[in-house]
Amino acid sequence: MINMDHPTNIHEADVWIDRFKRNGREIFRNASITGIVLFIISYGGLYAAIVVFPNFFVDYINPIFNSDGSRDLYFYLHPFVLALSLSVFWNRFRKMFGGNLINKGIEFGIVYAFVALIPIMWITYAAMDVGFQMVTTWLIYGLIQACIAGAVLAKISPHHV
């Protein structure tokens, strides 16, 4: 069991809280801009993919997916939730990514894919009745979103603390 009263743990929590207080406006500004970019690109890309690969999207006509429209807002807010998470991550670790905007975006996307996407896609494939091809396309889609977000964040919020 972790002793949260231990001085090291208290210090770490204080550092994160202080960082968020100092950078909260920047994080939310970056998340808003990145969310708008991701929204436009994600839904434009999704529409294009449906037009180009209509047979693949037949798999989405499945009771496992909510199709009654009651949670559509959550679906459309996804780019903004993702952007907020990635903005916090960027704020903390941006100094770790080097190179030009493209390199930073790709590296950022790959790190996100290894830390978050691969584990969640693994458990999704293991626990849900979805095909490997579908989960693989979700992984690729998430990787592309994170790479775009990384490039946007690198452009609007370069190295500084």
N, C-alpha and C positions, 0 to 999 in steps of 0.2 A: 504494500500500500504506500502511496506517495504522501509524504508529509508536506502539506501545502504551507505549513508554518515555517518550514525550513527557510533560512535566509536566502538561499540561492533561488528557490521557487518564488518567493515574494519579490525578489529583485527582477526576475524574468517577467513576471506578470506586470510589475510597475513599468518596465521598459516598453512592453507591448501597449499598455494603456497610454503611456506618455506619447509614444509614437503615433497612436491613433488620434490622440487629441491634437497633436501638432500637424498631422497630415490628413485629418478627416475631410476637410473641404476638397483638397486635391484628390483624394481617393474617390469621393462621390462625383466630382467633376469628370475625372478620368473614366469612371464607370459609366456615367451618362453618355459621354461622347463615344466610348467604345461600344456601349450597348446599342446606340443608334446605328453605328456602322455594322455591327454584327446582325442586327435586326434586318437591315436592308439586304446585306449580302446573303444571310442565311435563308431568308424567305424568298429572295429572288432566285437563289441557287436551288432551293427546294422546288419551286415552281418549274424551273428549267429542267430539273431532273425528272419530274413527273411527266413532262412533255416528251423528253428524250427516252426515258426508260419506263413507260407506263406499266409494262408487265411486272416489273419488280415491285411496284407499289400495290399490286393486287394483294400481296401478303399482309398489308395493313388492314384489309377488310377481314378482321379477326376479332372475336369477342374479347381477346386479351387487351385490346386497345379500347379506351373510353371513346365512344363515338356519339354520345348523346349531347355533346356540346356543353355540358355542365362545368367542365374544367378547361375550356378553351383559353380563358384568360391566362392560366398558368403556362400553357404552351407558348403563347405569344410573349409572355414576360421572361421566358427562358434566356434570351440573349442578354437581358439586363441583369438577371441573377448571376449568370456566368460572368458577365463583365465586372460586376461588383467583386466577386470572389477573385478573379484574375487581377483586378486593380489592387486589392489588398496584397496579393502575392507579389505583384510587380513592385509596389511601394517598398516592400521589405527586401526584395532580392534583385532589384534592377542592376545593381553594380556587378552582379555575377555574369551578366550577358554582354558579350562584346561583338564588335563588328558593325556593319551597316544595318539599316532597318530590316532588311530581308533576313540577314543572319540572326539578328536578335529575335525576330519573330519566329523563325524556324526553331531556334534553340529553346525559346520559351515554350513553344507548342510541344516540342518533344519532351521537355521536362514535365510539363503538365500531363502529357499522355502517359508517361511512365509512372508518375506519382498518383494520378487519379483515374484516368480513363481505362487503362488496362485492368486494374483491379475491379473497377465497377462493371466493366463489360464481362469480365470473367464470371463474376457472381451472377450477373444478369443471365448469361448463357446457361449457367448451371441451374438457376432457380426458375427460369421462365420458359415457357414453350415457344421460344423464338429460334429461328434458324441461325446457323453460324454465319451465313452470308449477311443476314440482317445486322447482327451484332458487329460484324466486321465493318459494314458501311457506317454504323454509328460511331465506331472508333475512328474511322477516317474522317467523318464529318466533324467530330469533336476536335481532332488534331488540326484540321484546317481552320476551324473557328479559333482555336487557341493561337495558331500561328498568325492569323490576321489580327487578333487582339494584341499579341505581343508586338507586332509591327506598329499598330496604332498607338499603343502605350509608349513605345520607344520614341515615336514621333512627337507626341504631345507632352511627355513627361520624361525628359532625358535624365542622365545621371546627376543627381543632387540629393541632398538629404534635408 
